[in-house]
Amino acid sequence: MGAIFWIVLALVVVYAITMYNSLVNVKNAVSKAWANIDVLLKQRHDELPKLVDTCQQYMQYEQSTLENVIHARSRVAEARQSKDMGALGLAEGALRSGLGQLFALAESYPELKANEQFLHLQSRISGLENAIADRREFYNESVNINNVAIEQFPGNLMAKIFDFKAFDLLKFAATELQDVNIGQRFKA
């Protein structure tokens, strides 16, 4: 009878250790996914002033559009540093909208469209946008796995004991999910 007790106790301890390690793995997967997004956001953050400087040389009458991009860039940086996913989603929506307007307005400036630096920056930022979207999907999947793991029984007991927390999904504004009115983007 004593041997059965020790075997059952050993199995419970092994199960608890395995569950704890699993929760640590999913929590760290969220952190890793966030770090991947953060690197791309920083790279884009560094490229945007170069794009605005290049555009300012040609787009003297489009200052409000350029200022909107810079203001949105600042809001993204603030949300990124505070890891506020709600604010980041809103700021990202504003930034993407501003960039869309900027690239659409560039169509009205043939010299700008032919500028090698502008073309390089436009391509670089577009590539970063695609990479951010891919990483956002991975981040949200990691968050979902974490949140489910700490809500399901018996993981919820272990999560409560060791204070594992849920993470917020990175959502973009509803306007980001709507179809784009291409005609409106090309109005000057």
C-alpha positions, 0 to 999 in steps of 0.5 A: 500500500505504501508503494502505491502511495509513493507511485501516485505521488510521484506521478502527480508531481511529474504531471504538475512539473510537466504542466508548469513547464508547458505553461512556461513554454506558451508564455515565452512563445508569446514573448518571443512573438512580441519580440519579433513584431517589436523588431519590425516595428522598430525598423519601420519606425526608423525608415519613416522619417527618411520617407517623409524627408524624401517626400517633403522635397517634392510635396510642399502642399501635402504637409498635413498628410506628412504630419499625420504619418509622423504623428501616427508614427509617434503613437505607434512608438508610445504604444509599442513601448508600453506594450498596450495592444489596444492602443497599438492596434489603433495607432497602427490603423492610423499609420497604415491609413496615413501611409496609404494616403501618402503613397496615393498622393505620390502618384501626383508627383512624377518626380517623386515617383521616379526618385530612387530613394523614394522607390527604395523606401516605399518598397522597404516599408511595404515589405515591413508592413507585410512582415508585421502582418505575418508576425501579428498573426503568429503573435495572436496565435501564441496569445490564443494558445497561452490564454486557452492553456491558462483557462482550461482545467487543470491548467487554470489551477496551476496558472492561478497558483503561479500567477500566469496571466492572459495576454491581449490579442493585437487587433486593428481598428474596424476601419482596417478590416473594411474594404479599401475605396481605391478611388478615394485614395487617388483623389488629390 
